[in-house]
Amino acid sequence: MKKSLFAKVLAVVLMLSMSSSVFAQKKWGGMTLYTVRNEMGKDPKQTLKEVADLGYKYIEAVDYKDGKFYGLTPAEFKSYTKSLGLTPISIHMGSMTVDNADQLADDVKAAGFEYFIAPVPPMGMFTFDRETRSLAMTDDVEGLTEVLNTIARKVSAKGLKFLYHNHNFEFVENKNGIVPIDYMLENLDPKYVNFQMDLYWVTKAGADPVEYFTRYPGRFKIWHVKDMDDEGRFAPVGQGNIDFGKILANRKLSGMKYYIVEQDQVFDGMTPMEAIKLSREGLIKFGFK
């Protein structure tokens, strides 16, 4: 009788263990909360739960104000995301300066993030045209590089990894005959500064991601994965024209550790949640895991 009871208990334990394993396997890949920024602004906890329910494992944050992430203290943000099975992997910190980098890094570390990312040239070293919604960067690439190296050393001292995120304007030769992205890759210290490659913006610039992987192997630690439709607009992964299969085949050459789904804007009545769900299906199509 005791043996029979033991067998039943063991069977239940094994079943629960298998169920837990299956659940864990369902969570993979990453997405940026920038895509669902409006939803996060209204109800961050519910939005995070919906992201987790879609099966994403890693998240990238973009909101930090007064020491909080989406209104949550670092400890609250870390605890809540953990309860959902989400890992805060990276954050875009557009407010970084040489002076505040130490404090920002302390908060980012406390919230559980691994990567501290410059989403644009910091400290006003770029311009934004609201009418055309276009960005342009300073011609002082040398000064920008010095600022990034300085901030990155501060961030590294806190136990975080520093990345720079590209748009398309870094690929445009400036009035001094310098292609900013090339100068930055040559002169930013790889011990402290690497890159988050936005595959859409590289493609938009007319450049080839794989060619950059070949020239600068190991420098592109995180990818932003988003597609481009026939009109050049943002699209869910697999709904556009970017050859992610070719790019993914060179992930080791690039040094990629994580990939993050992003869609800056949605079109044709699609919601951001629908977009990231479609992108997840696209990731499967191309073999992302």
C-alpha positions in Angstrom: 0.0 0.0 0.0 2.8 2.4 1.0 4.7 1.5 -2.2 1.6 2.2 -4.3 1.1 5.6 -2.5 4.8 6.5 -3.1 4.4 5.6 -6.8 1.4 7.9 -7.1 3.2 10.8 -5.3 6.3 10.3 -7.5 4.1 10.3 -10.6 2.5 13.6 -9.6 5.9 15.1 -8.8 7.2 14.1 -12.2 4.2 15.4 -14.0 4.5 18.8 -12.3 8.2 18.8 -13.0 7.5 18.2 -16.7 4.8 20.8 -16.8 7.2 23.3 -15.2 9.8 22.4 -17.8 7.4 22.8 -20.7 6.3 26.2 -19.3 9.9 27.3 -19.0 10.7 26.3 -22.6 7.8 28.5 -23.9 9.6 31.6 -22.7 12.3 32.7 -25.1 13.5 35.8 -27.0 13.3 39.4 -26.0 11.2 42.6 -26.8 11.5 46.2 -26.0 8.9 48.0 -23.9 9.3 50.9 -26.3 6.9 49.1 -28.7 4.2 49.1 -26.0 5.2 52.4 -24.4 1.6 53.8 -24.4 0.3 50.7 -22.7 3.1 50.8 -20.2 2.2 54.5 -19.5 -1.3 53.5 -18.6 -0.9 50.2 -16.7 2.7 48.9 -16.5 2.0 45.8 -14.5 -0.8 44.5 -16.7 1.2 45.3 -19.8 4.2 43.4 -18.5 2.0 40.4 -17.7 0.6 40.4 -21.2 4.2 40.5 -22.6 5.1 37.5 -20.3 1.9 35.7 -21.4 3.0 36.0 -25.1 6.1 33.9 -24.1 8.9 36.6 -24.2 11.7 36.0 -21.7 13.8 39.1 -21.9 12.7 42.7 -21.8 14.3 46.0 -22.6 13.1 49.1 -20.7 13.1 52.7 -21.9 11.4 54.6 -19.1 13.4 56.0 -16.1 12.4 59.0 -14.1 13.2 60.2 -10.6 14.9 56.9 -9.7 12.0 54.8 -10.9 11.3 52.5 -13.8 7.7 53.0 -15.1 6.8 54.3 -11.6 8.3 51.4 -9.8 11.4 51.5 -7.6 14.3 49.4 -8.7 13.5 46.7 -6.2 9.8 46.7 -7.1 10.6 46.5 -10.8 13.1 43.6 -10.3 10.7 41.7 -8.0 7.6 42.1 -10.2 9.4 41.1 -13.5 10.9 38.1 -11.7 7.4 37.0 -10.6 6.3 37.0 -14.2 9.3 35.0 -15.4 10.7 38.1 -17.2 14.4 39.0 -17.2 15.3 42.8 -17.5 18.2 42.5 -19.8 18.8 46.0 -21.1 17.6 49.6 -20.8 17.9 52.7 -23.0 19.0 55.6 -20.8 18.6 58.7 -23.0 19.1 61.0 -20.0 22.7 59.9 -19.3 25.4 62.4 -18.8 29.0 62.2 -17.6 27.8 63.7 -14.2 24.8 61.5 -13.6 26.1 58.2 -14.9 27.1 56.8 -11.5 23.6 57.3 -10.0 21.8 56.0 -13.1 24.1 52.9 -13.1 23.3 52.2 -9.5 19.6 52.3 -10.1 19.9 50.2 -13.3 22.0 47.6 -11.5 19.5 47.5 -8.6 16.6 46.8 -11.0 18.4 43.7 -12.3 19.5 44.9 -15.8 22.7 43.7 -17.4 23.1 46.2 -20.3 23.1 50.1 -20.1 22.5 51.5 -23.5 22.9 54.9 -25.1 19.9 55.1 -27.5 21.1 58.2 -29.2 24.2 60.4 -28.8 23.9 61.7 -25.2 24.1 65.2 -23.7 22.3 66.8 -26.7 24.9 65.7 -29.3 22.1 65.2 -31.8 19.1 67.1 -33.2 15.5 66.0 -33.7 13.2 67.5 -36.3 9.6 67.1 -35.0 8.1 67.9 -38.4 9.9 65.2 -40.3 10.6 63.1 -37.2 14.2 62.7 -38.3 17.4 62.6 -36.2 20.8 64.0 -37.1 24.0 63.9 -35.0 26.8 66.3 -34.2 29.7 66.6 -36.5 31.9 66.4 -33.5 32.2 62.6 -33.6 35.6 62.8 -31.8 33.9 64.6 -28.8 31.0 62.1 -28.8 33.4 59.2 -28.7 35.3 60.7 -25.7 32.0 61.2 -23.9 30.9 57.6 -24.6 34.2 56.2 -23.4 34.0 58.2 -20.2 30.4 57.2 -19.4 31.1 53.6 -20.3 34.0 53.4 -17.9 31.7 54.7 -15.1 29.0 52.1 -16.0 31.5 49.3 -16.2 32.8 50.1 -12.7 29.3 49.4 -11.5 29.2 46.0 -13.0 27.1 46.8 -16.1 27.9 46.5 -19.8 27.6 49.6 -22.0 26.3 49.6 -25.6 25.6 52.2 -28.2 22.4 51.9 -30.3 22.5 53.0 -33.9 20.0 54.7 -36.1 20.6 55.4 -39.8 22.3 58.8 -39.4 25.5 57.3 -38.0 26.1 55.8 -41.5 26.0 59.2 -43.3 29.4 60.8 -44.0 29.6 64.2 -42.2 31.1 67.4 -43.4 34.5 66.4 -42.2 34.4 63.3 -44.4 33.9 60.9 -41.4 31.3 58.1 -41.3 30.4 58.3 -37.6 29.6 54.6 -37.1 33.0 53.6 -38.6 34.8 56.1 -36.5 33.0 55.0 -33.4 33.8 51.3 -34.0 37.4 52.2 -34.5 37.8 54.5 -31.5 35.4 53.3 -28.8 37.3 51.0 -26.4 35.8 47.5 -26.9 36.7 46.7 -23.3 34.0 49.2 -22.2 31.8 50.0 -25.3 30.1 47.7 -27.7 27.0 48.0 -29.8 23.3 47.3 -30.0 22.7 46.9 -33.8 19.3 48.0 -35.0 18.9 45.8 -38.1 16.1 47.9 -39.5 18.1 51.2 -39.3 21.3 49.6 -40.7 19.2 48.3 -43.7 17.5 51.7 -44.0 20.9 53.3 -44.3 21.7 51.1 -47.2 24.4 49.2 -45.3 24.8 45.4 -44.8 24.7 44.1 -41.2 26.9 41.0 -42.1 29.5 43.2 -43.7 29.8 45.1 -40.4 30.0 41.8 -38.5 32.9 40.8 -40.8 34.7 44.1 -40.3 34.1 44.4 -36.6 33.6 40.8 -35.3 32.2 40.4 -31.8 31.2 44.1 -31.3 27.4 43.7 -31.7 26.1 42.2 -28.4 22.4 42.8 -28.8 20.3 43.2 -32.0 17.1 45.1 -32.4 15.0 42.9 -34.7 12.3 44.6 -36.7 11.3 44.3 -40.3 10.8 46.8 -43.2 7.8 46.7 -45.5 7.7 47.7 -49.2 7.1 51.3 -48.2 10.1 51.4 -45.9 7.9 51.4 -42.8 8.4 49.4 -39.6 6.8 45.9 -39.8 6.6 42.8 -37.6 9.4 40.3 -38.1 8.6 38.1 -41.1 6.1 40.6 -42.6 8.7 42.6 -44.5 11.8 42.3 -46.7 14.8 42.0 -44.4 16.7 38.7 -44.8 16.9 37.7 -41.1 18.0 34.2 -42.0 21.2 35.4 -43.6 21.8 37.8 -40.6 21.1 35.1 -38.0 23.5 32.7 -39.7 26.2 35.1 -38.7 25.2 35.6 -35.1 28.5 34.2 -33.7 30.5 36.5 -36.0 28.6 39.5 -34.7 29.0 38.5 -31.0 25.3 38.6 -30.4 24.2 37.5 -27.0 20.5 38.6 -27.1 18.0 39.8 -29.6 15.2 42.2 -28.9 12.0 42.6 -31.0 11.1 46.2 -31.7 8.5 48.1 -33.7 8.6 51.9 -33.3 5.2 52.4 -34.9 2.4 50.2 -36.0 0.2 50.8 -39.1 -3.0 49.7 -40.8 -5.0 49.3 -37.6 -2.6 46.9 -35.9 -2.0 47.3 -32.2 1.4 47.1 -30.6 0.5 43.9 -28.8 -0.6 42.3 -32.1 2.7 43.4 -33.7 4.9 41.8 -31.1 2.8 38.6 -31.3 3.2 38.5 -35.1 6.9 39.2 -34.6 7.2 36.2 -32.3 5.8 34.0 -35.0 8.3 35.6 -37.4 11.1 34.7 -35.1 10.2 31.1 -35.3 10.1 31.2 -39.1 13.7 32.4 -39.2 15.0 30.1 -36.6 15.5 32.5 -33.7 15.5 30.7 -30.3 
